[in-house]
Amino acid sequence: MDAVRQQYVDLRVHDRVALDEIELYAEILSAVAAAERPLTLAEIDMVLGVRPDEAGRRELTSQEQ
């Protein structure tokens, strides 16, 4: 957990999954704000750290596993 998030999170009551989802949402919002056009699926996958497998499903990249 980074220092900024530690400062504002009451560690007695937290939900790791919810915090991770909020972080991913923030990453998407930042990417959308910086983009001059709608993001493609490939760009969204890159921001989220996922890649499509051969069947078209998305899976975590090795950096996230």
PDBQT receptor file of N, H, CA, C and O in Angstrom, charges set to zero:
ATOM      1  N   MET A   1       0.859  -1.174   0.000  1.00  0.00    +0.000 N 
ATOM      2  CA  MET A   1       0.000   0.000   0.000  1.00  0.00    +0.000 C 
ATOM      3  C   MET A   1       0.901   1.231   0.000  1.00  0.00    +0.000 C 
ATOM      4  O   MET A   1       1.830   1.311   0.803  1.00  0.00    +0.000 OA
ATOM      5  N   ASP A   2       0.643   2.184  -0.879  1.00  0.00    +0.000 N 
ATOM      6  H   ASP A   2      -0.112   2.119  -1.531  1.00  0.00    +0.000 HD
ATOM      7  CA  ASP A   2       1.502   3.356  -0.950  1.00  0.00    +0.000 C 
ATOM      8  C   ASP A   2       1.244   4.310   0.212  1.00  0.00    +0.000 C 
ATOM      9  O   ASP A   2       0.228   4.205   0.899  1.00  0.00    +0.000 OA
ATOM     10  N   ALA A   3       2.173   5.242   0.425  1.00  0.00    +0.000 N 
ATOM     11  H   ALA A   3       2.998   5.327  -0.133  1.00  0.00    +0.000 HD
ATOM     12  CA  ALA A   3       2.114   6.141   1.585  1.00  0.00    +0.000 C 
ATOM     13  C   ALA A   3       0.874   7.017   1.596  1.00  0.00    +0.000 C 
ATOM     14  O   ALA A   3       0.303   7.263   2.658  1.00  0.00    +0.000 OA
ATOM     15  N   VAL A   4       0.448   7.489   0.434  1.00  0.00    +0.000 N 
ATOM     16  H   VAL A   4       0.912   7.289  -0.429  1.00  0.00    +0.000 HD
ATOM     17  CA  VAL A   4      -0.730   8.356   0.377  1.00  0.00    +0.000 C 
ATOM     18  C   VAL A   4      -1.967   7.593   0.813  1.00  0.00    +0.000 C 
ATOM     19  O   VAL A   4      -2.756   8.097   1.612  1.00  0.00    +0.000 OA
ATOM     20  N   ARG A   5      -2.145   6.394   0.302  1.00  0.00    +0.000 N 
ATOM     21  H   ARG A   5      -1.505   5.985  -0.348  1.00  0.00    +0.000 HD
ATOM     22  CA  ARG A   5      -3.313   5.599   0.654  1.00  0.00    +0.000 C 
ATOM     23  C   ARG A   5      -3.267   5.211   2.136  1.00  0.00    +0.000 C 
ATOM     24  O   ARG A   5      -4.310   5.193   2.789  1.00  0.00    +0.000 OA
ATOM     25  N   GLN A   6      -2.091   4.901   2.680  1.00  0.00    +0.000 N 
ATOM     26  H   GLN A   6      -1.243   4.915   2.150  1.00  0.00    +0.000 HD
ATOM     27  CA  GLN A   6      -1.971   4.554   4.088  1.00  0.00    +0.000 C 
ATOM     28  C   GLN A   6      -2.431   5.695   4.977  1.00  0.00    +0.000 C 
ATOM     29  O   GLN A   6      -3.021   5.468   6.034  1.00  0.00    +0.000 OA
ATOM     30  N   GLN A   7      -2.164   6.908   4.554  1.00  0.00    +0.000 N 
ATOM     31  H   GLN A   7      -1.685   7.092   3.695  1.00  0.00    +0.000 HD
ATOM     32  CA  GLN A   7      -2.520   8.074   5.343  1.00  0.00    +0.000 C 
ATOM     33  C   GLN A   7      -4.028   8.201   5.522  1.00  0.00    +0.000 C 
ATOM     34  O   GLN A   7      -4.481   8.659   6.571  1.00  0.00    +0.000 OA
ATOM     35  N   TYR A   8      -4.809   7.811   4.532  1.00  0.00    +0.000 N 
ATOM     36  H   TYR A   8      -4.441   7.439   3.680  1.00  0.00    +0.000 HD
ATOM     37  CA  TYR A   8      -6.251   8.034   4.553  1.00  0.00    +0.000 C 
ATOM     38  C   TYR A   8      -7.091   6.789   4.822  1.00  0.00    +0.000 C 
ATOM     39  O   TYR A   8      -8.308   6.892   4.970  1.00  0.00    +0.000 OA
ATOM     40  N   VAL A   9      -6.474   5.631   4.888  1.00  0.00    +0.000 N 
ATOM     41  H   VAL A   9      -5.484   5.547   4.768  1.00  0.00    +0.000 HD
ATOM     42  CA  VAL A   9      -7.224   4.390   5.063  1.00  0.00    +0.000 C 
ATOM     43  C   VAL A   9      -7.136   3.928   6.511  1.00  0.00    +0.000 C 
ATOM     44  O   VAL A   9      -6.047   3.797   7.070  1.00  0.00    +0.000 OA
ATOM     45  N   ASP A  10      -8.274   3.690   7.094  1.00  0.00    +0.000 N 
ATOM     46  H   ASP A  10      -9.158   3.797   6.639  1.00  0.00    +0.000 HD
ATOM     47  CA  ASP A  10      -8.328   3.112   8.435  1.00  0.00    +0.000 C 
ATOM     48  C   ASP A  10      -8.089   1.614   8.273  1.00  0.00    +0.000 C 
ATOM     49  O   ASP A  10      -8.974   0.887   7.822  1.00  0.00    +0.000 OA
ATOM     50  N   LEU A  11      -6.902   1.154   8.639  1.00  0.00    +0.000 N 
ATOM     51  H   LEU A  11      -6.182   1.745   9.005  1.00  0.00    +0.000 HD
ATOM     52  CA  LEU A  11      -6.533  -0.234   8.403  1.00  0.00    +0.000 C 
ATOM     53  C   LEU A  11      -7.307  -1.214   9.273  1.00  0.00    +0.000 C 
ATOM     54  O   LEU A  11      -7.242  -2.421   9.043  1.00  0.00    +0.000 OA
ATOM     55  N   ARG A  12      -8.031  -0.723  10.259  1.00  0.00    +0.000 N 
ATOM     56  H   ARG A  12      -8.084   0.258  10.446  1.00  0.00    +0.000 HD
ATOM     57  CA  ARG A  12      -8.857  -1.619  11.066  1.00  0.00    +0.000 C 
ATOM     58  C   ARG A  12     -10.060  -2.102  10.280  1.00  0.00    +0.000 C 
ATOM     59  O   ARG A  12     -10.563  -3.200  10.519  1.00  0.00    +0.000 OA
ATOM     60  N   VAL A  13     -10.527  -1.284   9.338  1.00  0.00    +0.000 N 
ATOM     61  H   VAL A  13     -10.118  -0.392   9.144  1.00  0.00    +0.000 HD
ATOM     62  CA  VAL A  13     -11.698  -1.637   8.539  1.00  0.00    +0.000 C 
ATOM     63  C   VAL A  13     -11.338  -1.372   7.079  1.00  0.00    +0.000 C 
ATOM     64  O   VAL A  13     -11.316  -0.224   6.636  1.00  0.00    +0.000 OA
ATOM     65  N   HIS A  14     -11.060  -2.431   6.344  1.00  0.00    +0.000 N 
ATOM     66  H   HIS A  14     -11.077  -3.364   6.703  1.00  0.00    +0.000 HD
ATOM     67  CA  HIS A  14     -10.758  -2.256   4.921  1.00  0.00    +0.000 C 
ATOM     68  C   HIS A  14     -11.151  -3.515   4.159  1.00  0.00    +0.000 C 
ATOM     69  O   HIS A  14     -11.300  -4.602   4.716  1.00  0.00    +0.000 OA
ATOM     70  N   ASP A  15     -11.303  -3.316   2.912  1.00  0.00    +0.000 N 
ATOM     71  H   ASP A  15     -11.182  -2.432   2.459  1.00  0.00    +0.000 HD
ATOM     72  CA  ASP A  15     -11.664  -4.395   2.002  1.00  0.00    +0.000 C 
ATOM     73  C   ASP A  15     -10.651  -4.359   0.873  1.00  0.00    +0.000 C 
ATOM     74  O   ASP A  15     -10.736  -3.503  -0.007  1.00  0.00    +0.000 OA
ATOM     75  N   ARG A  16      -9.703  -5.269   0.886  1.00  0.00    +0.000 N 
ATOM     76  H   ARG A  16      -9.634  -5.965   1.601  1.00  0.00    +0.000 HD
ATOM     77  CA  ARG A  16      -8.609  -5.282  -0.097  1.00  0.00    +0.000 C 
ATOM     78  C   ARG A  16      -9.144  -5.307  -1.533  1.00  0.00    +0.000 C 
ATOM     79  O   ARG A  16      -8.627  -4.601  -2.399  1.00  0.00    +0.000 OA
ATOM     80  N   VAL A  17     -10.165  -6.109  -1.783  1.00  0.00    +0.000 N 
ATOM     81  H   VAL A  17     -10.584  -6.682  -1.079  1.00  0.00    +0.000 HD
ATOM     82  CA  VAL A  17     -10.726  -6.208  -3.132  1.00  0.00    +0.000 C 
ATOM     83  C   VAL A  17     -11.325  -4.870  -3.550  1.00  0.00    +0.000 C 
ATOM     84  O   VAL A  17     -11.097  -4.412  -4.670  1.00  0.00    +0.000 OA
ATOM     85  N   ALA A  18     -12.081  -4.247  -2.668  1.00  0.00    +0.000 N 
ATOM     86  H   ALA A  18     -12.267  -4.619  -1.758  1.00  0.00    +0.000 HD
ATOM     87  CA  ALA A  18     -12.690  -2.953  -2.992  1.00  0.00    +0.000 C 
ATOM     88  C   ALA A  18     -11.619  -1.899  -3.251  1.00  0.00    +0.000 C 
ATOM     89  O   ALA A  18     -11.746  -1.106  -4.184  1.00  0.00    +0.000 OA
ATOM     90  N   LEU A  19     -10.571  -1.879  -2.441  1.00  0.00    +0.000 N 
ATOM     91  H   LEU A  19     -10.468  -2.523  -1.683  1.00  0.00    +0.000 HD
ATOM     92  CA  LEU A  19      -9.491  -0.914  -2.651  1.00  0.00    +0.000 C 
ATOM     93  C   LEU A  19      -8.790  -1.156  -3.987  1.00  0.00    +0.000 C 
ATOM     94  O   LEU A  19      -8.445  -0.205  -4.690  1.00  0.00    +0.000 OA
ATOM     95  N   ASP A  20      -8.580  -2.417  -4.337  1.00  0.00    +0.000 N 
ATOM     96  H   ASP A  20      -8.860  -3.189  -3.766  1.00  0.00    +0.000 HD
ATOM     97  CA  ASP A  20      -7.966  -2.735  -5.629  1.00  0.00    +0.000 C 
ATOM     98  C   ASP A  20      -8.859  -2.286  -6.784  1.00  0.00    +0.000 C 
ATOM     99  O   ASP A  20      -8.362  -1.759  -7.780  1.00  0.00    +0.000 OA
ATOM    100  N   GLU A  21     -10.169  -2.490  -6.661  1.00  0.00    +0.000 N 
ATOM    101  H   GLU A  21     -10.573  -2.918  -5.852  1.00  0.00    +0.000 HD
ATOM    102  CA  GLU A  21     -11.097  -2.064  -7.707  1.00  0.00    +0.000 C 
ATOM    103  C   GLU A  21     -11.104  -0.546  -7.848  1.00  0.00    +0.000 C 
ATOM    104  O   GLU A  21     -11.156  -0.022  -8.961  1.00  0.00    +0.000 OA
ATOM    105  N   ILE A  22     -11.051   0.151  -6.733  1.00  0.00    +0.000 N 
ATOM    106  H   ILE A  22     -11.008  -0.274  -5.829  1.00  0.00    +0.000 HD
ATOM    107  CA  ILE A  22     -11.007   1.616  -6.771  1.00  0.00    +0.000 C 
ATOM    108  C   ILE A  22      -9.728   2.084  -7.453  1.00  0.00    +0.000 C 
ATOM    109  O   ILE A  22      -9.749   3.035  -8.234  1.00  0.00    +0.000 OA
ATOM    110  N   GLU A  23      -8.623   1.419  -7.159  1.00  0.00    +0.000 N 
ATOM    111  H   GLU A  23      -8.606   0.646  -6.524  1.00  0.00    +0.000 HD
ATOM    112  CA  GLU A  23      -7.348   1.776  -7.794  1.00  0.00    +0.000 C 
ATOM    113  C   GLU A  23      -7.404   1.556  -9.308  1.00  0.00    +0.000 C 
ATOM    114  O   GLU A  23      -6.924   2.396 -10.071  1.00  0.00    +0.000 OA
ATOM    115  N   LEU A  24      -7.984   0.437  -9.749  1.00  0.00    +0.000 N 
ATOM    116  H   LEU A  24      -8.374  -0.245  -9.130  1.00  0.00    +0.000 HD
ATOM    117  CA  LEU A  24      -8.125   0.183 -11.183  1.00  0.00    +0.000 C 
ATOM    118  C   LEU A  24      -9.014   1.236 -11.846  1.00  0.00    +0.000 C 
ATOM    119  O   LEU A  24      -8.714   1.708 -12.942  1.00  0.00    +0.000 OA
ATOM    120  N   TYR A  25     -10.097   1.596 -11.183  1.00  0.00    +0.000 N 
ATOM    121  H   TYR A  25     -10.341   1.212 -10.293  1.00  0.00    +0.000 HD
ATOM    122  CA  TYR A  25     -11.013   2.610 -11.700  1.00  0.00    +0.000 C 
ATOM    123  C   TYR A  25     -10.286   3.943 -11.839  1.00  0.00    +0.000 C 
ATOM    124  O   TYR A  25     -10.465   4.654 -12.827  1.00  0.00    +0.000 OA
ATOM    125  N   ALA A  26      -9.466   4.279 -10.847  1.00  0.00    +0.000 N 
ATOM    126  H   ALA A  26      -9.321   3.702 -10.044  1.00  0.00    +0.000 HD
ATOM    127  CA  ALA A  26      -8.696   5.517 -10.905  1.00  0.00    +0.000 C 
ATOM    128  C   ALA A  26      -7.712   5.499 -12.072  1.00  0.00    +0.000 C 
ATOM    129  O   ALA A  26      -7.503   6.523 -12.723  1.00  0.00    +0.000 OA
ATOM    130  N   GLU A  27      -7.110   4.343 -12.338  1.00  0.00    +0.000 N 
ATOM    131  H   GLU A  27      -7.281   3.512 -11.808  1.00  0.00    +0.000 HD
ATOM    132  CA  GLU A  27      -6.189   4.214 -13.474  1.00  0.00    +0.000 C 
ATOM    133  C   GLU A  27      -6.921   4.470 -14.791  1.00  0.00    +0.000 C 
ATOM    134  O   GLU A  27      -6.407   5.163 -15.668  1.00  0.00    +0.000 OA
ATOM    135  N   ILE A  28      -8.120   3.911 -14.922  1.00  0.00    +0.000 N 
ATOM    136  H   ILE A  28      -8.538   3.348 -14.209  1.00  0.00    +0.000 HD
ATOM    137  CA  ILE A  28      -8.915   4.112 -16.137  1.00  0.00    +0.000 C 
ATOM    138  C   ILE A  28      -9.303   5.577 -16.271  1.00  0.00    +0.000 C 
ATOM    139  O   ILE A  28      -9.190   6.150 -17.355  1.00  0.00    +0.000 OA
ATOM    140  N   LEU A  29      -9.758   6.189 -15.186  1.00  0.00    +0.000 N 
ATOM    141  H   LEU A  29      -9.850   5.724 -14.305  1.00  0.00    +0.000 HD
ATOM    142  CA  LEU A  29     -10.147   7.600 -15.240  1.00  0.00    +0.000 C 
ATOM    143  C   LEU A  29      -8.973   8.478 -15.648  1.00  0.00    +0.000 C 
ATOM    144  O   LEU A  29      -9.149   9.414 -16.429  1.00  0.00    +0.000 OA
ATOM    145  N   SER A  30      -7.791   8.198 -15.140  1.00  0.00    +0.000 N 
ATOM    146  H   SER A  30      -7.648   7.438 -14.506  1.00  0.00    +0.000 HD
ATOM    147  CA  SER A  30      -6.606   8.961 -15.505  1.00  0.00    +0.000 C 
ATOM    148  C   SER A  30      -6.285   8.806 -16.989  1.00  0.00    +0.000 C 
ATOM    149  O   SER A  30      -5.960   9.779 -17.668  1.00  0.00    +0.000 OA
ATOM    150  N   ALA A  31      -6.380   7.577 -17.483  1.00  0.00    +0.000 N 
ATOM    151  H   ALA A  31      -6.644   6.786 -16.931  1.00  0.00    +0.000 HD
ATOM    152  CA  ALA A  31      -6.101   7.326 -18.899  1.00  0.00    +0.000 C 
ATOM    153  C   ALA A  31      -7.119   8.019 -19.790  1.00  0.00    +0.000 C 
ATOM    154  O   ALA A  31      -6.757   8.592 -20.817  1.00  0.00    +0.000 OA
ATOM    155  N   VAL A  32      -8.383   7.973 -19.409  1.00  0.00    +0.000 N 
ATOM    156  H   VAL A  32      -8.677   7.507 -18.574  1.00  0.00    +0.000 HD
ATOM    157  CA  VAL A  32      -9.444   8.627 -20.191  1.00  0.00    +0.000 C 
ATOM    158  C   VAL A  32      -9.235  10.135 -20.190  1.00  0.00    +0.000 C 
ATOM    159  O   VAL A  32      -9.402  10.788 -21.221  1.00  0.00    +0.000 OA
ATOM    160  N   ALA A  33      -8.871  10.689 -19.043  1.00  0.00    +0.000 N 
ATOM    161  H   ALA A  33      -8.736  10.159 -18.206  1.00  0.00    +0.000 HD
ATOM    162  CA  ALA A  33      -8.660  12.134 -18.943  1.00  0.00    +0.000 C 
ATOM    163  C   ALA A  33      -7.497  12.593 -19.815  1.00  0.00    +0.000 C 
ATOM    164  O   ALA A  33      -7.524  13.700 -20.352  1.00  0.00    +0.000 OA
ATOM    165  N   ALA A  34      -6.485  11.757 -19.958  1.00  0.00    +0.000 N 
ATOM    166  H   ALA A  34      -6.464  10.857 -19.522  1.00  0.00    +0.000 HD
ATOM    167  CA  ALA A  34      -5.307  12.115 -20.749  1.00  0.00    +0.000 C 
ATOM    168  C   ALA A  34      -5.505  11.877 -22.244  1.00  0.00    +0.000 C 
ATOM    169  O   ALA A  34      -4.769  12.425 -23.064  1.00  0.00    +0.000 OA
ATOM    170  N   ALA A  35      -6.493  11.065 -22.597  1.00  0.00    +0.000 N 
ATOM    171  H   ALA A  35      -7.091  10.620 -21.931  1.00  0.00    +0.000 HD
ATOM    172  CA  ALA A  35      -6.710  10.704 -24.007  1.00  0.00    +0.000 C 
ATOM    173  C   ALA A  35      -7.461  11.814 -24.747  1.00  0.00    +0.000 C 
ATOM    174  O   ALA A  35      -8.276  12.536 -24.173  1.00  0.00    +0.000 OA
ATOM    175  N   GLU A  36      -7.162  11.919 -26.011  1.00  0.00    +0.000 N 
ATOM    176  H   GLU A  36      -6.500  11.333 -26.478  1.00  0.00    +0.000 HD
ATOM    177  CA  GLU A  36      -7.856  12.898 -26.854  1.00  0.00    +0.000 C 
ATOM    178  C   GLU A  36      -9.016  12.280 -27.620  1.00  0.00    +0.000 C 
ATOM    179  O   GLU A  36      -9.721  12.964 -28.362  1.00  0.00    +0.000 OA
ATOM    180  N   ARG A  37      -9.205  10.975 -27.431  1.00  0.00    +0.000 N 
ATOM    181  H   ARG A  37      -8.632  10.419 -26.828  1.00  0.00    +0.000 HD
ATOM    182  CA  ARG A  37     -10.283  10.249 -28.111  1.00  0.00    +0.000 C 
ATOM    183  C   ARG A  37     -10.671   9.076 -27.224  1.00  0.00    +0.000 C 
ATOM    184  O   ARG A  37      -9.966   8.777 -26.260  1.00  0.00    +0.000 OA
ATOM    185  N   PRO A  38     -11.772   8.406 -27.528  1.00  0.00    +0.000 N 
ATOM    186  CA  PRO A  38     -12.134   7.219 -26.735  1.00  0.00    +0.000 C 
ATOM    187  C   PRO A  38     -11.025   6.168 -26.795  1.00  0.00    +0.000 C 
ATOM    188  O   PRO A  38     -10.397   5.979 -27.837  1.00  0.00    +0.000 OA
ATOM    189  N   LEU A  39     -10.790   5.494 -25.685  1.00  0.00    +0.000 N 
ATOM    190  H   LEU A  39     -11.300   5.647 -24.839  1.00  0.00    +0.000 HD
ATOM    191  CA  LEU A  39      -9.767   4.447 -25.641  1.00  0.00    +0.000 C 
ATOM    192  C   LEU A  39     -10.254   3.199 -26.362  1.00  0.00    +0.000 C 
ATOM    193  O   LEU A  39     -11.437   2.860 -26.311  1.00  0.00    +0.000 OA
ATOM    194  N   THR A  40      -9.337   2.526 -27.027  1.00  0.00    +0.000 N 
ATOM    195  H   THR A  40      -8.377   2.801 -27.068  1.00  0.00    +0.000 HD
ATOM    196  CA  THR A  40      -9.659   1.249 -27.657  1.00  0.00    +0.000 C 
ATOM    197  C   THR A  40      -9.634   0.164 -26.581  1.00  0.00    +0.000 C 
ATOM    198  O   THR A  40      -9.124   0.386 -25.483  1.00  0.00    +0.000 OA
ATOM    199  N   LEU A  41     -10.184  -1.006 -26.898  1.00  0.00    +0.000 N 
ATOM    200  H   LEU A  41     -10.598  -1.186 -27.790  1.00  0.00    +0.000 HD
ATOM    201  CA  LEU A  41     -10.125  -2.124 -25.948  1.00  0.00    +0.000 C 
ATOM    202  C   LEU A  41      -8.685  -2.495 -25.620  1.00  0.00    +0.000 C 
ATOM    203  O   LEU A  41      -8.371  -2.825 -24.476  1.00  0.00    +0.000 OA
ATOM    204  N   ALA A  42      -7.815  -2.441 -26.614  1.00  0.00    +0.000 N 
ATOM    205  H   ALA A  42      -8.070  -2.172 -27.543  1.00  0.00    +0.000 HD
ATOM    206  CA  ALA A  42      -6.404  -2.768 -26.378  1.00  0.00    +0.000 C 
ATOM    207  C   ALA A  42      -5.772  -1.763 -25.416  1.00  0.00    +0.000 C 
ATOM    208  O   ALA A  42      -4.980  -2.152 -24.558  1.00  0.00    +0.000 OA
ATOM    209  N   GLU A  43      -6.105  -0.495 -25.543  1.00  0.00    +0.000 N 
ATOM    210  H   GLU A  43      -6.749  -0.179 -26.240  1.00  0.00    +0.000 HD
ATOM    211  CA  GLU A  43      -5.568   0.518 -24.632  1.00  0.00    +0.000 C 
ATOM    212  C   GLU A  43      -6.112   0.328 -23.216  1.00  0.00    +0.000 C 
ATOM    213  O   GLU A  43      -5.376   0.481 -22.241  1.00  0.00    +0.000 OA
ATOM    214  N   ILE A  44      -7.381   0.000 -23.104  1.00  0.00    +0.000 N 
ATOM    215  H   ILE A  44      -7.979  -0.125 -23.896  1.00  0.00    +0.000 HD
ATOM    216  CA  ILE A  44      -7.967  -0.260 -21.787  1.00  0.00    +0.000 C 
ATOM    217  C   ILE A  44      -7.295  -1.471 -21.153  1.00  0.00    +0.000 C 
ATOM    218  O   ILE A  44      -6.967  -1.452 -19.966  1.00  0.00    +0.000 OA
ATOM    219  N   ASP A  45      -7.091  -2.522 -21.940  1.00  0.00    +0.000 N 
ATOM    220  H   ASP A  45      -7.357  -2.538 -22.903  1.00  0.00    +0.000 HD
ATOM    221  CA  ASP A  45      -6.397  -3.711 -21.437  1.00  0.00    +0.000 C 
ATOM    222  C   ASP A  45      -5.006  -3.335 -20.924  1.00  0.00    +0.000 C 
ATOM    223  O   ASP A  45      -4.584  -3.807 -19.868  1.00  0.00    +0.000 OA
ATOM    224  N   MET A  46      -4.293  -2.486 -21.669  1.00  0.00    +0.000 N 
ATOM    225  H   MET A  46      -4.636  -2.102 -22.527  1.00  0.00    +0.000 HD
ATOM    226  CA  MET A  46      -2.951  -2.079 -21.280  1.00  0.00    +0.000 C 
ATOM    227  C   MET A  46      -2.993  -1.313 -19.947  1.00  0.00    +0.000 C 
ATOM    228  O   MET A  46      -2.173  -1.562 -19.063  1.00  0.00    +0.000 OA
ATOM    229  N   VAL A  47      -3.933  -0.398 -19.808  1.00  0.00    +0.000 N 
ATOM    230  H   VAL A  47      -4.599  -0.196 -20.526  1.00  0.00    +0.000 HD
ATOM    231  CA  VAL A  47      -4.065   0.373 -18.565  1.00  0.00    +0.000 C 
ATOM    232  C   VAL A  47      -4.360  -0.546 -17.384  1.00  0.00    +0.000 C 
ATOM    233  O   VAL A  47      -3.818  -0.355 -16.296  1.00  0.00    +0.000 OA
ATOM    234  N   LEU A  48      -5.213  -1.539 -17.597  1.00  0.00    +0.000 N 
ATOM    235  H   LEU A  48      -5.654  -1.694 -18.481  1.00  0.00    +0.000 HD
ATOM    236  CA  LEU A  48      -5.599  -2.459 -16.528  1.00  0.00    +0.000 C 
ATOM    237  C   LEU A  48      -4.582  -3.572 -16.300  1.00  0.00    +0.000 C 
ATOM    238  O   LEU A  48      -4.671  -4.297 -15.309  1.00  0.00    +0.000 OA
ATOM    239  N   GLY A  49      -3.623  -3.713 -17.204  1.00  0.00    +0.000 N 
ATOM    240  H   GLY A  49      -3.551  -3.124 -18.009  1.00  0.00    +0.000 HD
ATOM    241  CA  GLY A  49      -2.618  -4.753 -17.056  1.00  0.00    +0.000 C 
ATOM    242  C   GLY A  49      -3.112  -6.128 -17.412  1.00  0.00    +0.000 C 
ATOM    243  O   GLY A  49      -2.683  -7.117 -16.818  1.00  0.00    +0.000 OA
ATOM    244  N   VAL A  50      -4.019  -6.209 -18.383  1.00  0.00    +0.000 N 
ATOM    245  H   VAL A  50      -4.367  -5.405 -18.865  1.00  0.00    +0.000 HD
ATOM    246  CA  VAL A  50      -4.510  -7.504 -18.845  1.00  0.00    +0.000 C 
ATOM    247  C   VAL A  50      -4.222  -7.656 -20.328  1.00  0.00    +0.000 C 
ATOM    248  O   VAL A  50      -3.961  -6.678 -21.029  1.00  0.00    +0.000 OA
ATOM    249  N   ARG A  51      -4.273  -8.877 -20.787  1.00  0.00    +0.000 N 
ATOM    250  H   ARG A  51      -4.484  -9.671 -20.218  1.00  0.00    +0.000 HD
ATOM    251  CA  ARG A  51      -4.094  -9.140 -22.217  1.00  0.00    +0.000 C 
ATOM    252  C   ARG A  51      -5.082 -10.218 -22.636  1.00  0.00    +0.000 C 
ATOM    253  O   ARG A  51      -5.403 -11.107 -21.848  1.00  0.00    +0.000 OA
ATOM    254  N   PRO A  52      -5.567 -10.145 -23.875  1.00  0.00    +0.000 N 
ATOM    255  CA  PRO A  52      -6.495 -11.193 -24.336  1.00  0.00    +0.000 C 
ATOM    256  C   PRO A  52      -5.753 -12.507 -24.550  1.00  0.00    +0.000 C 
ATOM    257  O   PRO A  52      -4.610 -12.510 -25.007  1.00  0.00    +0.000 OA
ATOM    258  N   ASP A  53      -6.399 -13.623 -24.222  1.00  0.00    +0.000 N 
ATOM    259  H   ASP A  53      -7.327 -13.621 -23.851  1.00  0.00    +0.000 HD
ATOM    260  CA  ASP A  53      -5.805 -14.916 -24.544  1.00  0.00    +0.000 C 
ATOM    261  C   ASP A  53      -6.323 -15.337 -25.923  1.00  0.00    +0.000 C 
ATOM    262  O   ASP A  53      -7.038 -14.577 -26.576  1.00  0.00    +0.000 OA
ATOM    263  N   GLU A  54      -5.968 -16.524 -26.359  1.00  0.00    +0.000 N 
ATOM    264  H   GLU A  54      -5.387 -17.141 -25.829  1.00  0.00    +0.000 HD
ATOM    265  CA  GLU A  54      -6.348 -16.961 -27.704  1.00  0.00    +0.000 C 
ATOM    266  C   GLU A  54      -7.860 -17.087 -27.893  1.00  0.00    +0.000 C 
ATOM    267  O   GLU A  54      -8.351 -16.970 -29.016  1.00  0.00    +0.000 OA
ATOM    268  N   ALA A  55      -8.599 -17.322 -26.819  1.00  0.00    +0.000 N 
ATOM    269  H   ALA A  55      -8.200 -17.417 -25.907  1.00  0.00    +0.000 HD
ATOM    270  CA  ALA A  55     -10.051 -17.464 -26.925  1.00  0.00    +0.000 C 
ATOM    271  C   ALA A  55     -10.759 -16.111 -26.851  1.00  0.00    +0.000 C 
ATOM    272  O   ALA A  55     -11.986 -16.043 -26.928  1.00  0.00    +0.000 OA
ATOM    273  N   GLY A  56      -9.978 -15.029 -26.701  1.00  0.00    +0.000 N 
ATOM    274  H   GLY A  56      -8.981 -15.084 -26.639  1.00  0.00    +0.000 HD
ATOM    275  CA  GLY A  56     -10.584 -13.711 -26.633  1.00  0.00    +0.000 C 
ATOM    276  C   GLY A  56     -10.891 -13.240 -25.221  1.00  0.00    +0.000 C 
ATOM    277  O   GLY A  56     -11.289 -12.094 -25.010  1.00  0.00    +0.000 OA
ATOM    278  N   ARG A  57     -10.700 -14.141 -24.245  1.00  0.00    +0.000 N 
ATOM    279  H   ARG A  57     -10.376 -15.072 -24.416  1.00  0.00    +0.000 HD
ATOM    280  CA  ARG A  57     -10.892 -13.730 -22.845  1.00  0.00    +0.000 C 
ATOM    281  C   ARG A  57      -9.669 -12.943 -22.407  1.00  0.00    +0.000 C 
ATOM    282  O   ARG A  57      -8.599 -13.056 -23.004  1.00  0.00    +0.000 OA
ATOM    283  N   ARG A  58      -9.833 -12.155 -21.374  1.00  0.00    +0.000 N 
ATOM    284  H   ARG A  58     -10.703 -12.063 -20.889  1.00  0.00    +0.000 HD
ATOM    285  CA  ARG A  58      -8.708 -11.376 -20.870  1.00  0.00    +0.000 C 
ATOM    286  C   ARG A  58      -8.159 -12.036 -19.610  1.00  0.00    +0.000 C 
ATOM    287  O   ARG A  58      -8.912 -12.552 -18.784  1.00  0.00    +0.000 OA
ATOM    288  N   GLU A  59      -6.832 -12.011 -19.476  1.00  0.00    +0.000 N 
ATOM    289  H   GLU A  59      -6.220 -11.592 -20.146  1.00  0.00    +0.000 HD
ATOM    290  CA  GLU A  59      -6.206 -12.569 -18.291  1.00  0.00    +0.000 C 
ATOM    291  C   GLU A  59      -5.125 -11.619 -17.813  1.00  0.00    +0.000 C 
ATOM    292  O   GLU A  59      -4.633 -10.790 -18.578  1.00  0.00    +0.000 OA
ATOM    293  N   LEU A  60      -4.756 -11.741 -16.540  1.00  0.00    +0.000 N 
ATOM    294  H   LEU A  60      -5.156 -12.415 -15.918  1.00  0.00    +0.000 HD
ATOM    295  CA  LEU A  60      -3.730 -10.881 -15.986  1.00  0.00    +0.000 C 
ATOM    296  C   LEU A  60      -2.409 -11.082 -16.702  1.00  0.00    +0.000 C 
ATOM    297  O   LEU A  60      -2.077 -12.199 -17.099  1.00  0.00    +0.000 OA
ATOM    298  N   THR A  61      -1.645  -9.994 -16.871  1.00  0.00    +0.000 N 
ATOM    299  H   THR A  61      -1.914  -9.086 -16.548  1.00  0.00    +0.000 HD
ATOM    300  CA  THR A  61      -0.311 -10.116 -17.419  1.00  0.00    +0.000 C 
ATOM    301  C   THR A  61       0.617 -10.627 -16.340  1.00  0.00    +0.000 C 
ATOM    302  O   THR A  61       0.265 -10.599 -15.161  1.00  0.00    +0.000 OA
ATOM    303  N   SER A  62       1.784 -11.088 -16.712  1.00  0.00    +0.000 N 
ATOM    304  H   SER A  62       2.070 -11.110 -17.670  1.00  0.00    +0.000 HD
ATOM    305  CA  SER A  62       2.713 -11.670 -15.751  1.00  0.00    +0.000 C 
ATOM    306  C   SER A  62       3.134 -10.672 -14.690  1.00  0.00    +0.000 C 
ATOM    307  O   SER A  62       3.457 -11.089 -13.578  1.00  0.00    +0.000 OA
ATOM    308  N   GLN A  63       3.148  -9.379 -14.969  1.00  0.00    +0.000 N 
ATOM    309  H   GLN A  63       2.885  -9.040 -15.873  1.00  0.00    +0.000 HD
ATOM    310  CA  GLN A  63       3.531  -8.393 -13.971  1.00  0.00    +0.000 C 
ATOM    311  C   GLN A  63       2.514  -8.280 -12.851  1.00  0.00    +0.000 C 
ATOM    312  O   GLN A  63       2.863  -7.815 -11.766  1.00  0.00    +0.000 OA
ATOM    313  N   GLU A  64       1.272  -8.685 -13.069  1.00  0.00    +0.000 N 
ATOM    314  H   GLU A  64       0.989  -9.063 -13.950  1.00  0.00    +0.000 HD
ATOM    315  CA  GLU A  64       0.226  -8.569 -12.074  1.00  0.00    +0.000 C 
ATOM    316  C   GLU A  64       0.017  -9.863 -11.303  1.00  0.00    +0.000 C 
ATOM    317  O   GLU A  64      -0.665  -9.854 -10.278  1.00  0.00    +0.000 OA
ATOM    318  N   GLN A  65       0.578 -10.970 -11.757  1.00  0.00    +0.000 N 
ATOM    319  H   GLN A  65       1.132 -10.978 -12.590  1.00  0.00    +0.000 HD
ATOM    320  CA  GLN A  65       0.336 -12.263 -11.107  1.00  0.00    +0.000 C 
ATOM    321  C   GLN A  65       1.286 -12.477  -9.970  1.00  0.00    +0.000 C 
ATOM    322  O   GLN A  65       1.230 -13.512  -9.306  1.00  0.00    +0.000 OA
TER     323      GLN A  65
